[in-house]
Amino acid sequence: MPIAVLPSSTRRPAPLLTACTAALMVVALGAASPAAAADSVSYDFESPSQKLPFMALNGFGRVLVGPAPGGKSGQAARVNIPNDGRSFKSELVIKGLDAGSHRFVFANYLPGDWQERDLDTIVAQWFSTQDDGGGIKPVVALSVHGGNWQLKVHWMSNGEIQESVLPLGAARPGHWNRWVFDITWSTAGRPGSIHVTRDGVTVGSHQGANNYHRGDPPHFRIGAYRPSWRPEKGPEKRAGAAEAVLFIDDIAITSTTPGTQPNPGPTTPATLAPSGSPTPSPSPTSTSSPSASAQAGAASTGATSTSAGDATPGATGKKSNANGSSLPSAGATGVIAIAAASVVALAVGAYLLRRRSATRSTHGRHRP
């Protein structure tokens, strides 16, 4: 019995499977792109192969990786700013964050011989680069002032920068501090929030505007920055000051939902933040922002050194949970899930195509 040959238009399993595979690969690559992973990064300074974030250095400031002090195991990053008349900043810069909600976890350590000064040493800041490139205060800045920690929050009102200062308790040189900042950035039509814990205890909070609502979303900088040491400020504020040296470790940034907060112990009475709405400063003024340019510096992770010109925030940082523990990257998880779905989809597609071909083959036979 002769069998009719199916038209060529019905024999398309290979091209169709190829098209499906290509489409799924595009989706998988999109899920694994650095942009999807940029909001969840971590740096523990333990691996010599881990590439550090971009470094913003001025003068002869340095960020070097070596043994952690203070009885802490493993490695940590040592930050220093020499008092040489031109150095004022040594920071790691992590960009690529959106303007939503994030948890920032990190540890820092002031050496036992830390010199108290009635001028700010900023150790972490969230900075919003402006469209006009003009100088402006960081939207949020954690600093050591005298013998205490403090947090400054800035926002814009009628074209003027407003400021609220939150006391966060006494600084303890020779002690590792573990900080957790839960931040939801405000928008023009929605208030934001900041919740701060140190060593598991709530030390401050802020509700309301915490952003300029213009320019780029705030990015994160951690290290040491002394605004009063900028060369244009003159030598007076450097007189008698020792170099700034501190250590940082266990940086973890994760995207969260608005209102996320840790579950710390009771708030320490001596470190309660001001209640109610933030109070504007009497005469808010705009100051120059940290320079975006970075001078080449040294960064050593064992035998590996990283140049200040390398800027790959998020590309190699490990994923972390809200508590700072490691987990697979969002990109890797997406690829695994999509790969599994791809196998199932391709198997089902191949089966249906075979059934379709067999059916058409049967219908195409000549009846007696």
C-alpha positions in Angstrom: 0.0 0.0 0.0 1.6 3.2 -1.1 2.2 5.8 1.6 1.9 9.5 0.8 4.9 11.6 1.7 4.0 14.5 4.0 4.5 18.0 2.6 7.8 19.6 3.7 5.9 22.2 5.7 4.8 19.6 8.2 8.3 18.3 8.9 9.7 21.1 11.2 10.6 19.5 14.5 14.3 20.4 14.3 13.8 24.1 13.3 11.1 24.5 15.9 13.2 22.9 18.7 16.1 25.1 17.7 13.9 28.2 17.9 12.5 27.2 21.3 16.0 26.5 22.6 17.3 29.9 21.4 14.4 31.7 23.0 14.9 29.9 26.3 18.6 30.7 26.3 17.9 34.4 25.8 15.6 34.3 28.8 18.1 32.5 30.9 20.9 34.9 30.0 18.7 37.8 30.9 18.0 36.2 34.3 21.7 35.7 34.9 22.8 39.2 33.8 24.9 41.3 36.3 22.1 43.9 36.5 19.8 41.3 38.1 22.5 40.5 40.7 23.7 44.0 41.4 21.3 44.5 44.3 22.6 41.6 46.3 26.4 41.4 46.8 28.8 40.6 49.6 32.5 40.9 50.4 34.2 39.0 53.2 37.8 39.6 52.0 38.7 35.9 52.5 39.4 34.8 48.9 42.5 36.1 47.1 40.5 35.7 43.8 37.6 37.9 44.9 37.7 41.2 43.1 37.2 44.2 45.3 34.7 47.0 44.5 35.8 50.2 42.9 38.1 52.3 45.2 37.7 56.0 45.6 41.1 57.2 46.9 42.6 60.7 47.2 46.2 61.4 47.9 48.0 58.5 49.5 45.0 56.8 51.1 45.0 53.0 50.9 42.7 50.0 51.3 44.7 46.8 52.0 43.5 43.3 52.9 45.2 41.5 55.7 44.7 39.7 59.0 41.7 41.0 61.0 42.6 42.7 64.4 40.8 42.5 67.7 40.7 38.7 68.0 38.5 38.3 64.9 39.5 35.4 62.7 40.2 35.6 59.0 40.9 38.6 56.8 39.6 42.2 56.9 40.2 45.4 54.9 42.5 48.0 56.5 41.6 51.6 55.5 43.9 54.5 56.2 44.2 58.2 55.4 47.6 59.8 56.1 47.7 63.3 57.5 49.9 64.6 54.6 48.1 67.7 53.6 46.3 66.2 50.5 44.8 62.8 51.5 41.2 62.8 52.8 39.4 59.7 51.5 39.8 55.9 51.2 36.5 54.2 50.3 35.1 51.2 48.6 32.2 52.1 46.3 29.3 49.8 45.5 27.0 51.1 42.8 24.2 49.6 40.7 21.6 49.7 43.5 18.0 50.7 42.8 16.0 53.3 44.7 13.9 50.8 46.6 14.6 49.0 49.9 17.8 47.3 51.0 19.5 45.8 54.0 23.1 46.9 54.5 25.2 44.7 56.9 28.8 45.4 57.7 31.4 45.3 60.5 33.9 47.9 61.4 36.6 48.3 64.0 38.3 51.4 65.5 41.8 50.6 66.8 42.5 51.0 70.5 44.6 54.1 69.8 41.8 55.8 67.9 42.2 59.6 68.3 39.0 61.4 69.3 38.4 64.6 67.2 35.5 66.9 67.3 35.3 66.6 63.5 33.5 64.0 61.5 35.2 60.8 60.2 32.6 59.3 57.9 32.9 55.5 57.8 29.8 54.7 55.6 27.8 56.9 53.4 25.0 56.7 50.9 25.6 59.2 48.1 23.3 60.4 45.3 25.2 61.7 42.3 23.4 64.7 40.9 22.5 65.3 37.3 24.4 68.6 37.2 27.5 67.0 38.8 27.5 69.6 41.5 28.7 69.1 45.0 26.1 67.9 47.6 26.0 66.3 51.0 25.5 62.5 51.2 21.9 61.6 51.8 22.9 59.5 54.7 26.3 59.3 56.5 27.5 57.3 59.5 30.4 58.9 61.3 32.5 59.1 64.4 32.3 62.5 66.0 34.4 62.9 69.1 33.9 59.7 71.1 30.4 58.9 69.6 28.7 57.4 66.6 26.2 59.6 64.8 24.0 59.4 61.7 23.2 62.4 59.5 20.2 62.3 57.2 19.7 64.9 54.4 16.8 65.8 52.1 15.7 68.7 50.0 13.0 71.2 50.9 12.2 74.2 48.8 15.6 73.9 47.1 17.5 73.8 50.4 19.2 70.8 52.0 17.7 69.9 55.4 19.5 67.8 58.0 18.7 65.6 60.9 21.4 64.3 63.3 20.8 61.0 65.1 23.1 60.0 68.1 23.9 56.3 67.9 25.8 55.9 71.2 29.4 55.8 72.3 32.2 54.5 70.0 34.2 51.7 71.5 37.8 51.6 70.1 39.2 48.1 70.2 35.7 46.5 69.5 34.2 45.1 66.4 30.8 46.7 65.6 28.2 44.8 63.6 25.9 47.3 61.9 22.6 46.6 60.1 20.9 49.4 58.2 17.4 48.7 56.8 16.7 51.6 54.4 13.7 52.3 52.3 14.4 55.4 50.1 11.7 58.1 50.1 10.2 59.4 46.9 8.5 62.7 46.2 5.1 61.1 47.1 6.2 58.5 49.7 8.1 58.8 53.0 11.1 56.6 53.6 12.5 54.9 56.6 15.9 54.0 58.2 16.3 51.5 61.0 19.7 51.0 62.6 21.0 48.3 64.8 24.5 47.8 66.3 25.5 44.5 67.7 21.8 43.4 67.6 20.5 46.4 69.5 18.4 49.1 68.0 20.3 52.4 68.2 18.4 54.7 65.9 15.6 55.2 63.4 14.3 57.9 61.0 10.9 58.2 59.3 10.2 60.6 56.5 12.3 62.1 53.7 15.8 60.6 53.3 16.6 61.4 49.7 16.9 64.4 47.4 14.4 62.9 44.9 16.6 63.8 42.0 19.8 62.5 40.4 20.9 58.9 40.6 19.7 56.4 43.3 22.0 56.5 46.3 25.0 54.2 46.1 27.0 52.8 49.0 30.5 53.9 50.1 32.4 52.4 53.1 35.8 53.1 54.4 37.0 56.5 55.8 36.4 60.0 54.6 37.4 63.2 56.5 35.6 66.2 54.8 37.6 68.6 57.0 40.9 67.3 55.5 40.0 68.4 52.0 42.9 70.6 50.8 40.7 73.6 50.2 39.7 73.6 53.9 43.3 74.6 54.9 45.8 73.1 57.3 44.2 74.2 60.5 41.8 71.2 60.9 44.7 68.8 60.4 46.9 70.2 63.0 47.8 67.6 65.7 45.7 64.9 64.1 46.9 61.3 63.7 46.3 59.4 60.5 42.9 57.8 60.2 43.1 54.0 60.4 40.2 51.6 60.7 39.1 48.1 59.6 36.0 46.9 57.7 34.7 43.4 57.0 31.6 41.2 56.2 29.8 43.6 53.8 26.5 42.3 52.6 23.8 44.1 50.7 20.4 42.5 49.9 17.2 43.8 48.4 14.3 43.8 50.8 10.6 44.7 50.9 9.7 48.1 52.4 9.5 48.1 56.1 11.8 45.1 56.6 13.5 45.3 60.0 15.7 42.9 62.0 14.6 41.5 65.3 17.0 43.1 67.7 17.0 43.2 71.4 15.5 46.2 73.3 16.6 49.7 72.4 19.4 50.9 74.6 17.9 54.0 76.5 21.2 55.9 76.3 21.1 55.7 72.5 17.5 56.4 71.6 17.1 58.4 68.4 15.1 61.6 68.5 11.4 60.9 68.2 8.9 62.6 65.9 9.7 64.3 62.6 13.4 65.0 61.7 14.4 68.5 62.6 16.0 70.6 59.9 19.3 72.3 60.6 19.0 76.0 61.4 20.9 77.1 58.3 21.3 74.2 55.9 24.1 74.6 53.4 25.4 72.6 50.5 28.9 71.2 50.6 31.1 69.7 48.0 30.7 66.0 47.5 33.5 63.4 47.6 35.3 63.5 44.3 34.2 60.7 41.9 37.7 60.4 40.6 40.0 57.8 42.1 43.8 57.8 42.2 45.4 54.4 41.7 46.1 52.7 45.0 47.1 49.4 46.4 44.8 46.6 47.4 46.3 43.2 48.3 44.4 40.0 49.0 47.3 37.8 49.8 49.3 37.5 46.7 46.7 39.3 44.6 46.5 43.0 44.1 43.6 45.0 42.7 44.0 48.4 41.1 41.8 51.3 42.1 40.8 51.6 38.4 38.9 48.2 38.6 35.2 48.9 38.9 33.0 45.7 39.0 30.5 46.2 41.8 28.3 43.1 42.2 30.0 41.1 39.4 31.9 38.9 41.7 30.4 39.6 45.2 28.8 36.5 46.8 25.1 36.5 47.4 24.0 36.7 51.0 20.9 36.3 53.1 19.4 39.1 55.1 21.5 37.8 58.0 24.7 37.9 56.0 25.0 34.2 55.3 26.0 33.1 51.8 23.6 31.7 49.2 23.7 31.1 45.5 23.5 34.2 43.3 20.2 35.3 41.8 21.7 34.8 38.4 22.8 31.2 39.1 19.5 30.3 40.7 17.6 31.7 37.7 19.7 29.8 35.2 19.1 26.5 37.1 15.4 27.0 37.3 15.1 28.0 33.6 17.4 25.2 32.5 15.1 22.7 34.3 12.0 24.3 32.7 13.8 24.2 29.3 14.3 20.4 29.5 10.7 19.8 30.4 9.4 22.2 27.7 11.7 20.7 25.0 10.7 17.1 26.0 7.0 17.9 25.8 7.4 19.8 22.5 9.3 16.9 21.0 6.7 14.4 22.1 3.8 16.5 20.6 5.7 16.9 17.4 6.2 13.2 17.1 2.5 12.6 17.7 1.6 15.2 15.2 3.9 13.7 12.6 2.6 10.1 13.2 -1.0 11.3 13.0 -0.4 13.0 9.7 1.5 10.0 8.3 -1.5 7.8 9.1 -4.0 10.2 7.6 -1.9 10.5 4.5 -2.2 6.8 3.4 -4.4 5.9 0.4 -7.5 4.0 1.4 -8.2 0.8 -0.6 
